[in-house]
Amino acid sequence: MEMKSNCILLKSSPYRIVDDKTGEVNEGVSLRYIPFENLNPVQDELNPDNKGTETVKVSVPYSQLKNIKEVPALYSFTFKMTVDKDRKQVVKPVALEFLHTLSVSPSKQ
């Protein structure tokens, strides 16, 4: 099952790790993003002084690096339901598509 959602991509970091013993290669792209559909501030019951929206940290396949045109920007993420190593269902991003540049202008006061 696949789902799409627009997200603000804040950071992308490609990685490549080689296991010294087995030679197995683990590579991908680490992402930090904010889901765009819900920019409502997080309500922190334990610390009401906290303000803002939490970022999400995930990894996508290295092949998706070519789709990252610029950051920060608005992207359409494709998510897929999978099962993790503990046999729990999780929703993970598997692809992303550049939608629009983001720019921030200082407000005139």
C-alpha positions in Angstrom: 0.0 0.0 0.0 1.4 3.4 -1.0 0.5 6.8 0.2 1.6 10.3 -0.9 2.1 13.4 1.3 3.7 16.8 0.7 6.6 17.5 3.1 9.1 20.4 3.6 12.5 18.8 3.2 15.0 20.6 5.5 18.1 18.6 5.1 19.5 15.7 3.1 22.7 13.8 3.9 23.9 10.8 1.7 25.8 8.1 3.6 27.7 5.0 2.7 29.0 2.6 5.4 31.0 -0.5 4.7 31.1 -3.3 7.3 34.8 -4.1 8.0 34.1 -7.7 8.7 31.6 -8.7 6.0 32.2 -6.0 3.4 28.5 -5.4 3.3 27.6 -1.9 2.0 24.8 0.1 3.7 24.0 3.3 1.8 21.1 5.7 1.6 20.1 9.3 2.1 19.2 10.6 5.6 16.4 13.2 5.5 15.0 15.7 7.9 11.5 16.9 7.0 8.3 18.4 8.3 5.0 16.9 7.1 3.3 19.8 5.3 -0.3 18.9 5.8 0.0 19.5 9.6 2.1 22.5 10.6 0.2 22.8 13.9 2.6 23.3 16.8 3.2 20.2 18.9 1.5 20.4 22.3 4.0 19.3 24.9 2.2 18.4 28.1 5.4 18.0 30.1 7.0 21.2 29.0 4.4 23.8 27.9 7.2 26.3 27.1 8.2 24.2 24.1 7.1 25.7 20.8 7.2 24.7 17.2 6.9 21.6 15.1 9.0 18.5 15.4 11.1 17.4 12.4 11.1 13.8 11.3 14.3 11.9 10.5 14.2 9.0 8.0 16.4 7.3 5.4 15.5 6.7 1.8 17.3 4.5 -0.8 20.5 6.1 -2.3 18.8 6.1 -5.7 16.6 8.9 -4.5 19.5 11.3 -4.2 19.0 12.3 -7.9 15.5 13.5 -7.0 16.7 16.0 -4.4 17.0 19.2 -6.5 17.4 21.7 -3.6 16.9 22.1 0.1 14.8 23.5 1.8 12.0 22.9 -0.6 8.6 21.3 -0.9 8.5 17.6 -2.0 5.9 15.0 -2.6 6.9 11.9 -0.6 5.7 8.4 -1.4 5.3 6.2 1.7 5.0 2.5 1.8 3.7 0.2 4.6 6.5 -2.3 5.5 7.4 -4.6 8.4 10.5 -3.7 10.5 13.1 -6.1 12.0 10.8 -6.6 15.1 7.9 -7.5 12.8 6.0 -4.3 13.5 4.3 -2.4 10.7 5.8 0.9 9.9 5.2 3.6 7.2 8.5 4.5 5.5 9.3 6.9 2.6 10.5 5.2 -0.5 10.6 8.0 -3.0 10.4 11.8 -3.3 9.6 14.3 -6.0 10.6 17.9 -6.1 7.6 20.2 -6.2 8.6 23.8 -5.4 11.3 26.0 -4.0 10.8 27.6 -0.6 11.9 31.1 0.2 11.7 33.1 3.3 11.5 36.9 3.2 11.9 39.2 6.2 8.7 40.7 7.2 8.3 44.5 6.9 7.5 46.1 10.2 
